[in-house]
Structure formats: C-alpha cells, structure tokens
Amino acid sequence: MSDRLTVLIVEDDPHVLLGCQQALALEDIPSIGVSSAEEALAQVDADFAGIVVSDIRLPGLDGLALLTRLKQRDASLPVVLITGHGDIGMAVSAMRDGAYDFVEKPFSPERLVDVARRALEQRSLAREVSALRRQLAGRQALEQRIIGRSPAMQQLRELIANVADTNANVLIEGETGTGKELIARCLHDFSRRQHKQFVALNCGGLPESLFESEIFGHEAHAFTGAGKRRIGKIEHADGGSLFLDEIESMPINLQIKLLRVLQEHSLERLGSNQSITVDCRVIAATKADLGELGKRGEFRSDLYYRLNVVTLELPPLRERREDIALLFEHFLQLAALRFDRGVPELDRHTLAALTAHDWPGNVRELRNVAERFALGLPVFKKSGQTDSNALGFNEAVEAFERNLLGAALERHAGNLSQAAQALGLAKTTLFDKVKKYGL
C-alpha cells in the first residue's frame, strides 16, 4: 500500500462503489474500491495508511465482522460503516465496539466526503504520534548500541533516528574499523523492515567471476558448474535491507546492473529472461571517496548519486577521543563476560596511553585491545605502539582530563556534587571544566 492516506471502500454494489470513488476523487482524496471484506483484509497490512469505509451488508464476511478483524490488526484504524435504514441500531452498537462513524443510505456525496476527511485527519494525527513514539524509542535504544558522547556521535544517532524508518538509500562513509556494519544494522533494526532479512555482502571479498551469480542469482545450468537454481543476495533481501560493504570494489560492469535494479526495482537471474520484482532498501558502505572515484572513471557517478540519497559519515576514533574511555569500558565488560573474568580496574596511566594512541584500526582495534586487557595483558604489546607523540603535550593532557571527567559524570549520573567529591575537586572547578569541554 502507498504511504499516502487512502480511503479503502468496501461495497458490493458496483454503482454505489463507483459513486463513492467519484465523490472522493472530486475532492482529491485517493481511494481504492473492493467488493468484499476478504478483499479488504488482503489490502490492509501493518503499514496501511488510510481509513476503511465499508457497507454492513456484504457477501461472505459482513461489515461488522470486518470491523472486528481490522480492529484486531490495528486498534487505531478508523472504520466508517455504510448502513441501510434498518441497520442504524446495529451501526450505533458497532460504534460502541470501535467504529469511527456511520453513513446512512441514501447519503449525499458531501456527507461521505465530510466523514472521510475527518477520519483521515484523525488517522494522520495518530500516525504522526506513533512515528514520534517510535523515533523516541529508537533514539533511546541507539544510545545503547552506538556508544559515544562526542558531538559527532550525538549528531550521527540523531540522523539515524530520523532516516531509519524511511526507504531512502543510505551511503555510509568511514575508515576501516569505524563500525559501518553496526550502523547499517541499526538502520535496518529501527525501520519497518526489521522483521525481514538483513543481507550483508562484502563486495571486496568476492572474485569477479562469482560476483554476478552471488548478487543476482542464477538458474540451473546457467554456466558450467551451476547444478541448481541459486537465489541471489538482492532477491533474498526482498522486503528487507541489503548491505553492500566496500561498494567501491564492485566491478564496473556490475555497477550498471545494480543501477538498473535500483531504478526499476526488478532483476533477472543469470540464465533467465524472467523479470523478478524486488523491494529492498540498499545500504552501501565505503572507505573511499566515491565522488572522486567517479571523476576518475573508477566508479559510476550515476550509481553514486543513486546510492547517496542520505550520507552518514563515521568519524575515525582519533577525531573523537572523548569517546575512547567510554568505548573501552564497554568492550572491557563484554570481554570479561566472554572470558569469565573479573573486570580489571582501568588506571590513569592506561587511560592516558589509550587516549594518546592514534588508533589506525579505529573501534575494531580498540575492542581487540580491551579483550587483551581483560586477559591481564598490557594494552599495547610494545611501548612504541602507544603513539605517545600522536598528540602534543597540551592536547594529550586535555584529552585525558576530558575522559576522566566524563567517566566520573557517567558513573554519578551527571550529579556534579558527587562527581566532584569522587574526583577530589571543588564543585565550581568541575563546573568550569564541564563548560570548557562541552560535557
């Protein structure tokens, strides 16, 4: 069903059905007409955007049974009943059971339009409230999955919450190890596609000879060794999300085929002439500048513009050093559970070394270091690996202080008095530093 608010009319009299649709069309209100309750139930899914106007007397399931079924699916769905003169008492009773309103035959076009418009306004408001509630719940859950108090990460979570429940294609840009697949999974898990497949494919991990079959699928005997039909990744992701990591590695000739799928929402398996309709959201990730690759002819510019409807930039860990301590403690607790060990205490010298390190492997490297520390090993194998010269002295001191203060505030739920007492600082001093570091 379309996201546009629509009136679904259920009426077995074709003349009445046509009259209803014409009256609504004159007021620019879209409608769909069906002749039975069974057809109506097939049209109304969990994402149905609109209202239902149904005659009470129908072949098969009647309008009252349809009302009951629809309310079981969506209690907020407005259902308007069309009644004959002898059915008014029945309609009034149905309103006590959740019907929005009723229209008595014969009725004027103005009466139908007025009731439909009021019901659509209520439906629109209810959907807006529901979307806001989902967005709020998503923001709260995102804080537990995408960890970081830096402005860059706060902005990233906000953007994900805003676009997750849309069908817009997303391009995730970031260095290796910054967590691009985690972001892709969050986009899927906080969308209406969450109950369908999340299919991930690393474009850099496949030989070109297998790539086309892997992504588009093939029929039996399409090529030597193809003993049976294979469903490709795109088709497998139908209704869900397709994550294409290292998209810059996709061969140019297959970029053309992917672009066609995105434009036409259909594909053909290798060895077949049959077009298969697909509906999947594409989330691509890259560590390269696709715009620059496009200028050099190494990536198709038209595919790039099709993919980057929304662009999410993941900053490297060295650009958000205030998140290092928080992330390290998170990974340390996970590692302690995994290895069945106690959580070792993080001393100031270790925290300073973590803060000063340049983290070329980003969050992935930090997690590895946390696991090593949980096993009682030094955070860095050699002293030279701490990259202590990556920051100047003042920058290193400020980064360490920011992490120390942030961790204390986190432990005391933002209570300045308690955090100051634990740190041995005057409350006014702590307050000034909180302002200085934007905590």
Secondary structure, 3 states (H helix, E strand, C coil): CCCCCEEEEECCCHHHHHHHHHHHHHCCCCEEEECCHHHHHHHCCCCCCEEEEEECCCCCCCHHHHHHHHHHHCCCCCEEEEECHHHHHHHHHHHHCCCCEEEECCCCHHHHHHHHHHHHHHHHHHHHHHHHHHHHHHHHHHHHHCCCCCHHHHHHHHHHHHHCCCCCCEEEECCCCCCHHHHHHHHHHCCCCCCCCEEEEEHHHCCHHHHHHHHHEECCCCCCCCCCCEECHHHHCCCCEEEEECHHHCCHHHHHHHHHHHHHCEECCECCCCCEECCCEEEEEECCCHHHHHHCCCCCHHHHHHHCCEEEECCCHHHCHHHHHHHHHHHHHHHHHHHCCCCCCCCHHHHHHHHHCCCCCHHHHHHHHHHHHHCCCCCCCCHHHHCHHHCCHHHHHHHHHHHHHHHHHHHCCCCHHHHHHHHCCCHHHHHHHHHHHCC
